[in-house]
Protein backbone atom coordinates (compact mmCIF):
# COMPACT_ATOMS: atom_id res chain seq x y z
CA UNK A 1 0.00 0.00 0.00
CA UNK A 2 2.77 2.50 0.89
CA UNK A 3 4.75 1.47 -2.19
CA UNK A 4 1.67 2.02 -4.38
CA UNK A 5 1.21 5.50 -2.94
CA UNK A 6 4.90 6.30 -3.57
CA UNK A 7 4.67 5.06 -7.15
CA UNK A 8 1.53 7.13 -7.75
CA UNK A 9 3.24 10.19 -6.26
CA UNK A 10 6.24 9.70 -8.58
CA UNK A 11 3.91 9.39 -11.59
CA UNK A 12 2.07 12.58 -10.66
CA UNK A 13 5.35 14.46 -10.17
CA UNK A 14 6.68 13.20 -13.52
CA UNK A 15 3.48 14.29 -15.29
CA UNK A 16 3.58 17.73 -13.66
CA UNK A 17 7.25 18.09 -14.64
CA UNK A 18 6.41 17.25 -18.27
CA UNK A 19 3.58 19.80 -18.31
CA UNK A 20 5.78 22.51 -16.77
CA UNK A 21 8.59 21.84 -19.26
CA UNK A 22 6.18 21.90 -22.19
CA UNK A 23 4.54 25.17 -21.07
CA UNK A 24 7.84 27.05 -20.65
CA UNK A 25 9.65 26.84 -23.96
CA UNK A 26 9.40 30.65 -24.02
CA UNK A 27 10.74 31.18 -20.48
CA UNK A 28 13.68 33.43 -21.44
CA UNK A 29 11.41 35.61 -23.58
CA UNK A 30 8.84 35.87 -20.75
CA UNK A 31 11.57 36.85 -18.29
CA UNK A 32 12.61 39.69 -20.59
CA UNK A 33 9.00 40.70 -21.36
CA UNK A 34 7.76 40.66 -17.74
CA UNK A 35 10.93 41.53 -15.82
CA UNK A 36 12.38 39.61 -12.91
CA UNK A 37 13.11 40.17 -9.25
CA UNK A 38 16.17 38.41 -7.84
CA UNK A 39 16.20 38.16 -4.04
CA UNK A 40 18.89 36.51 -1.98
CA UNK A 41 19.06 35.97 1.77
CA UNK A 42 22.67 35.94 2.91
CA UNK A 43 21.67 34.60 6.33
CA UNK A 44 19.83 31.62 4.86
CA UNK A 45 21.76 31.20 1.56
CA UNK A 46 18.36 31.22 -0.12
CA UNK A 47 17.67 32.51 -3.63
CA UNK A 48 14.29 33.42 -5.10
CA UNK A 49 13.73 34.64 -8.64
CA UNK A 50 10.25 35.94 -9.44
CA UNK A 51 9.10 36.46 -13.02
CA UNK A 52 6.77 39.44 -13.42
CA UNK A 53 4.30 40.21 -10.67
CA UNK A 54 3.91 37.60 -7.91
CA UNK A 55 0.90 35.36 -8.50
CA UNK A 56 -0.66 32.30 -6.90
CA UNK A 57 1.39 29.24 -7.70
CA UNK A 58 2.14 25.63 -6.85
CA UNK A 59 5.62 24.48 -5.85
CA UNK A 60 7.36 21.49 -7.39
CA UNK A 61 10.77 20.19 -6.32
CA UNK A 62 12.87 20.23 -9.48
CA UNK A 63 15.51 17.59 -10.26
CA UNK A 64 18.42 19.93 -10.96
CA UNK A 65 21.88 20.49 -9.50
CA UNK A 66 20.55 23.23 -7.18
CA UNK A 67 17.69 21.23 -5.63
CA UNK A 68 15.44 24.10 -6.63
CA UNK A 69 11.70 24.50 -6.26
CA UNK A 70 9.81 25.69 -9.32
CA UNK A 71 6.64 27.68 -8.62
CA UNK A 72 4.16 27.45 -11.48
CA UNK A 73 0.69 28.65 -12.39
CA UNK A 74 -1.80 25.82 -11.65
CA UNK A 75 -3.78 26.50 -14.84
CA UNK A 76 -1.17 27.33 -17.48
CA UNK A 77 1.84 25.54 -15.89
CA UNK A 78 3.95 28.64 -16.64
CA UNK A 79 6.83 29.12 -14.21
CA UNK A 80 6.20 32.11 -11.92
CA UNK A 81 9.27 31.81 -9.71
CA UNK A 82 12.23 29.66 -8.78
CA UNK A 83 13.62 29.12 -5.30
CA UNK A 84 17.03 27.64 -4.56
CA UNK A 85 17.80 26.83 -0.93
CA UNK A 86 21.51 26.71 -0.03
CA UNK A 87 22.26 28.39 -3.37
CA UNK A 88 25.94 29.27 -2.99
CA UNK A 89 26.67 26.22 -0.84
CA UNK A 90 25.15 23.93 -3.46
CA UNK A 91 26.97 25.47 -6.38
CA UNK A 92 30.17 25.79 -4.34
CA UNK A 93 33.07 26.22 -6.68
CA UNK A 94 31.23 24.77 -9.68
CA UNK A 95 31.18 26.93 -12.76
CA UNK A 96 27.52 27.57 -13.59
CA UNK A 97 26.39 26.02 -16.86
CA UNK A 98 24.47 29.08 -17.96
CA UNK A 99 25.53 32.70 -18.27
CA UNK A 100 22.37 33.63 -16.32
CA UNK A 101 23.66 31.88 -13.18
CA UNK A 102 27.06 33.54 -13.56
CA UNK A 103 25.32 36.94 -13.50
CA UNK A 104 23.19 35.99 -10.47
CA UNK A 105 26.23 34.71 -8.57
CA UNK A 106 28.16 37.88 -9.49
CA UNK A 107 25.38 40.10 -8.13
CA UNK A 108 25.27 38.15 -4.87
CA UNK A 109 29.04 38.27 -4.44
CA UNK A 110 28.88 42.06 -4.96
CA UNK A 111 26.41 42.24 -2.05
CA UNK A 112 23.42 43.05 -4.28
CA UNK A 113 20.85 40.84 -2.60
CA UNK A 114 17.71 42.34 -4.10
CA UNK A 115 17.82 43.25 -7.77
CA UNK A 116 14.88 44.18 -9.99
CA UNK A 117 15.44 43.93 -13.70
CA UNK A 118 12.62 45.71 -15.55
CA UNK A 119 10.84 44.16 -18.50
CA UNK A 120 12.34 44.50 -21.97
CA UNK A 121 15.91 44.63 -20.65
CA UNK A 122 18.27 41.75 -21.28
CA UNK A 123 19.48 40.34 -17.95
CA UNK A 124 23.08 39.70 -18.91
CA UNK A 125 23.47 43.20 -20.35
CA UNK A 126 21.71 44.85 -17.39
CA UNK A 127 23.90 44.04 -14.40
CA UNK A 128 23.58 47.66 -13.27
CA UNK A 129 19.89 47.15 -12.53
CA UNK A 130 18.21 48.80 -9.56
CA UNK A 131 19.30 47.05 -6.40
CA UNK A 132 19.14 47.41 -2.66
CA UNK A 133 20.70 45.36 0.12
CA UNK A 134 18.39 43.20 2.18
CA UNK A 135 19.05 40.52 4.76
CA UNK A 136 15.88 38.46 4.47
CA UNK A 137 13.39 37.68 1.76
Buried (B, 14 or more C-beta within 10 A) or exposed (E): EEEEEEEEEEEEEEEBBEBBEEBBEEBEEBBBEBBBBBBBBBEEBBBBBBBBEEBEBEEBEBEEEBBBBBBBBEEEBBBBBBBBBBBBEBBEEEEBEEEBBEBBBEBBEEEBBBBBBEEEEEBEEBBEBEBEEEEEB
